[in-house]
C-alpha cells in the first residue's frame, strides 16, 4: 500500500514527516509523491497560528472528496493540530479516519492496518514525555539538506505559545544517536545539516550541553555546514557564542526570536529576558562573529501592548538591523494564557502595527542585501531557479538565497559566487574560480 504525507509548519514537522515515512516503510508501506496513487493520505499539521490550522482544514476538505471514487482511501491527521484538537477533528470532518499525536507515530502502521479490517475513527493523542523515537534514522525527502532533531518538547511556556501543550516537556536525544544520524547523512552526500529543537540551547545529555554537542558535530566527516534552530535569547551563553565562532562548519547565521522590544510585554509573555539582555547578546555575537546574519520573530499587538510599548519594538528593530524578520500580528491560541487576557488589542491596530514593522524591515533588508554587492560568497547549490531554468540557486553561509548562471552539474556542490546585484530577498551574481 502507498502513502503520502503533506507537511505544514516548521522544520520540526519536516523532520517528523521523514521519521513517519521511515516508520511506515519499515512496516511494508510504500511512500509516493502522487496523491492519485496514494491509498493513505496523511496531513502533518501546525498549530502555531490559526491561519495554519485553517489552511490544513481546507486541504483536508478538498481531499476527502476522493473517497467518493476510492472507498478504500484512508485519510489521517498527525502532528501538532492533531495533538491539540484530537477527536474534535473527526467531529469537524467525519471523513477523517484517524488522528495521531506527536508521541504516537510508532502506532501508525498498527492503526492503519486496523482501519482496513474495521472502519471506525481512531484518535491516539496520549502524550509521552519520554518519547524521543530511539533508533529511527529518517528516510530523507531532501537529498541536499538534513534536518536532525536533537530534542523534543519545550519547558518555556511563553504565554502566547501552544507548543508546550502539543509537544510536551523537553527531552534530549543521546549524543551517539545524533552523531550517527549526521554521519549517515554525510555518507549519502548531504553537506548541510540543521539541528532542530523547540529550544536547542536547552539540549542536555549526560553532561553534554549544546555548545559541546556543536563541537562534536563540527568534527563529523562528510558534512561541510552546520545550522541550528531555534535559539532562546535567555539561553544564549558566552560558551555557545564562543563555540559558534571557533567551529569552522557552524554557519554565520542565528535565528534569535525577540518577539517584543518592551520589557513589560516580554515579562507578560514569560520570555525571561529583557531588551537589554537581548541587545547584549547581539553585541557579543557581532563582536566574535562580525559577519554573522541575525534573523528574528516579532509579534505585533500582543494583549495590552500600548503604542509606546510597540515603539520600543520598532526602535529595537531599527537599532539591531536584522537581516530578515518573520513578523506576525498576535494570534490568540485557545489553551494559552494570553488568549484569556481581557486586554486584547483590536485587530485593526494589530494589523496597522504589523504593517509598520514590515515596512521598516523591508527597507533594512534591502539595504543589508545591497551591502553585499561585490562580495564573494560560498554558495551551496540546491537546484535551478524558479524563474529561469538557466539560472541556479543556493544558500550562502549567512542564509541568503543566491542566484547565478549555471547548470545541473553544480547541484550539491559548494561554489564561489561574486555578488553583482540584490533583488528583493535574493542576491544575484556569477561564478568565480
Rosetta blueprint (number, residue, H / E / L):
1 X L
2 X E
3 X E
4 X E
5 X E
6 X E
7 X E
8 X L
9 X L
10 X L
11 X H
12 X H
13 X H
14 X H
15 X H
16 X H
17 X H
18 X H
19 X H
20 X H
21 X H
22 X H
23 X H
24 X H
25 X H
26 X H
27 X L
28 X L
29 X L
30 X E
31 X E
32 X L
33 X L
34 X L
35 X H
36 X H
37 X H
38 X L
39 X L
40 X E
41 X E
42 X E
43 X E
44 X E
45 X E
46 X L
47 X L
48 X L
49 X L
50 X H
51 X H
52 X H
53 X H
54 X H
55 X H
56 X H
57 X H
58 X H
59 X H
60 X H
61 X H
62 X H
63 X H
64 X H
65 X H
66 X H
67 X H
68 X H
69 X L
70 X L
71 X L
72 X L
73 X L
74 X E
75 X E
76 X E
77 X E
78 X E
79 X E
80 X H
81 X H
82 X H
83 X H
84 X H
85 X H
86 X L
87 X H
88 X H
89 X H
90 X H
91 X H
92 X H
93 X L
94 X L
95 X L
96 X L
97 X L
98 X E
99 X E
100 X E
101 X L
102 X L
103 X L
104 X L
105 X H
106 X H
107 X H
108 X H
109 X H
110 X H
111 X H
112 X H
113 X H
114 X H
115 X H
116 X H
117 X H
118 X L
119 X L
120 X L
121 X L
122 X E
123 X E
124 X E
125 X L
126 X L
127 X L
128 X L
129 X L
130 X L
131 X L
132 X L
133 X L
134 X L
135 X L
136 X L
137 X L
138 X L
139 X L
140 X L
141 X L
142 X L
143 X L
144 X L
145 X E
146 X E
147 X E
148 X E
149 X E
150 X L
151 X E
152 X E
153 X L
154 X L
155 X L
156 X L
157 X L
158 X L
159 X L
160 X L
161 X L
162 X L
163 X H
164 X H
165 X H
166 X H
167 X H
168 X L
169 X L
170 X L
171 X E
172 X E
173 X L
174 X L
175 X H
176 X H
177 X H
178 X H
179 X H
180 X H
181 X H
182 X H
183 X H
184 X H
185 X H
186 X H
187 X H
188 X L
189 X L
190 X L
191 X L
192 X E
193 X E
194 X E
195 X E
196 X E
197 X L
198 X L
199 X L
200 X H
201 X H
202 X H
203 X L
204 X E
205 X E
206 X L
207 X L
208 X E
209 X E
210 X H
211 X H
212 X H
213 X H
214 X H
215 X H
216 X H
217 X H
218 X H
219 X L
220 X L
221 X L
222 X L
223 X L
224 X L
225 X E
226 X E
227 X E
228 X E
229 X E
230 X L
231 X E
232 X L
233 X H
234 X H
235 X H
236 X L
237 X L
238 X H
239 X H
240 X H
241 X H
242 X H
243 X H
244 X H
245 X H
246 X H
247 X L
248 X L
249 X L
250 X E
251 X L
252 X L
253 X E
254 X E
255 X E
256 X E
257 X L
258 X L
259 X E
260 X L
261 X L
262 X L
263 X H
264 X H
265 X H
266 X H
267 X H
268 X H
269 X L
270 X L
271 X L
272 X L
273 X L
274 X L
275 X H
276 X H
277 X H
278 X H
279 X H
280 X H
281 X H
282 X H
283 X H
284 X H
285 X H
286 X H
287 X H
288 X H
289 X L
290 X L
291 X L
292 X L
293 X E
294 X E
295 X E
296 X E
297 X E
298 X E
299 X E
300 X E
301 X L
302 X L
303 X L
304 X L
305 X L
306 X L
307 X H
308 X H
309 X H
310 X H
311 X H
312 X H
313 X H
314 X H
315 X H
316 X H
317 X H
318 X H
319 X H
320 X H
321 X L
322 X L
323 X L
324 X E
325 X E
326 X E
327 X E
328 X E
329 X E
330 X L
331 X L
332 X L
333 X L
334 X L
335 X L
336 X L
337 X L
338 X H
339 X H
340 X H
341 X L
342 X L
343 X L
344 X L
345 X L
346 X L
347 X H
348 X H
349 X H
350 X H
351 X H
352 X H
353 X H
354 X H
355 X H
356 X H
357 X H
358 X H
359 X H
360 X H
361 X H
362 X H
363 X H
364 X H
365 X H
366 X H
367 X H
368 X H
369 X H
370 X H
371 X L
372 X L
373 X L
374 X L
375 X L
376 X E
377 X E
378 X E
379 X E
380 X E
381 X E
382 X E
383 X E
384 X E
385 X L
386 X L
387 X L
388 X L
389 X L
390 X L
391 X E
392 X E
393 X E
394 X E
395 X E
396 X E
397 X L
398 X L
399 X L
400 X L
401 X E
402 X E
403 X E
404 X E
405 X E
406 X L
407 X L
408 X H
409 X H
410 X H
411 X L
412 X L
413 X L
414 X E
415 X E
416 X E
417 X E
418 X E
419 X E
420 X E
421 X E
422 X E
423 X E
424 X L
425 X L
426 X E
427 X E
428 X E
429 X E
430 X E
431 X E
432 X E
433 X L
